[in-house]
Each structure stands twice: as C-alpha cells, then as structure tokens.
Amino acid sequence: MLTEKVDCEMEMLARHLLVLKCVVENEPIGIIKLAEETKIPSHKVRYSLRILEQEGLIAATAPGAVTTEKTRPFLRDLDSMIDEIVNKVSNLKKINIGR
C-alpha cells in the first residue's frame, strides 16, 4: 500500500526514540539490558543504537551506550520536530481527492 513505508518509518522512529530515552535514563546501558527494559528484540535494539550513534546522539563505551553533547540539544528540539511532522501529515488530509 502507498502509506506502508511511512508507517514503517514512523514505527522505527518510535523505536529509536524509545531506545534513546532508555539510554538517557540509564546510561551506561548495554544491548541486553536495553532489550529487557524496552521489550524490543536485541537485534532491533542493536540497529537503533547504530542509527543513534551515526546521528551522534549516543556513543558506544565498554560499559554500554551513553549520551553525547548532541543529545540534550536534540531532545530540546524534539517537540518542534514532531510538530513539523504532525503538520505535514495534517496537510495530507487537505488534499481533496473526492473521497
């Protein structure tokens, strides 16, 4: 379906944010503990950690994932970024296709 990819991306974003939240609240934290805390399979946690590390929001350390200097500014701006997404989605409803 046309909207499936967006739906999958939103689910993945939610998972990344949940993993980030857990890192913020429990750093340093490893994959096994993250999987237990979030109820997300470890292979998906590992992927989310990789994405968060690529974005510079976490760093891998021997004891586990920790936040970086980029984490707080990202979290501070997160609500406005989500608001932008909500506005874009809301504008989709304005496209009148005769339904």
PESUL-V206352 format. One record per backbone hydrogen bond with DSSP energy under -0.5 kcal/mol. CO is the residue of the C=O (numbers start at 0). NH is the residue of the N-H. E is the energy in kcal/mol with one decimal. If there is no record, write none. Layout:
# PESUL-V206352
co->(CO/CO)
nh->(NH/NH)
e->(E/E)
This chain:
# PESUL-V206352
co->(0/2/3/4/5/6/7/8/9/10/11/12/13/14/15/16/17/18/19/20/21/22/28/29/30/31/32/33/34/34/40/40/41/42/43/44/45/46/47/48/49/50/51/51/52/55/56/58/60/63/64/64/65/67/67/68/69/70/71/72/73/74/76/77/78/79/80/81/82/83/84/85/86/87/88/88/89/90/91/93/94)
nh->(3/6/7/8/9/10/11/12/13/14/15/16/17/18/19/20/21/22/23/24/25/26/64/33/34/35/36/37/38/39/43/44/45/46/47/48/49/50/51/52/53/54/56/57/55/69/67/65/63/60/27/28/58/70/71/72/73/74/75/76/77/78/80/81/82/83/84/85/86/87/88/89/90/91/91/92/92/93/94/95/96)
e->(-1.2/-2.2/-2.6/-2.4/-2.4/-2.1/-2.3/-2.5/-2.4/-2.1/-2.7/-2.6/-2.2/-2.5/-2.6/-2.5/-2.0/-2.2/-2.8/-2.2/-1.5/-1.5/-3.0/-2.4/-2.7/-2.2/-2.9/-2.6/-1.5/-0.7/-0.9/-2.1/-2.7/-1.5/-2.5/-2.8/-2.1/-2.4/-2.9/-2.5/-2.4/-2.0/-2.4/-0.9/-1.2/-0.6/-1.0/-2.3/-0.8/-0.8/-0.6/-1.3/-2.7/-1.0/-0.6/-0.5/-1.9/-2.7/-2.5/-1.6/-0.9/-0.5/-2.0/-2.7/-2.5/-1.9/-1.7/-2.6/-2.5/-2.1/-2.4/-2.7/-2.2/-0.9/-0.7/-0.8/-0.8/-0.8/-1.3/-1.0/-0.8)
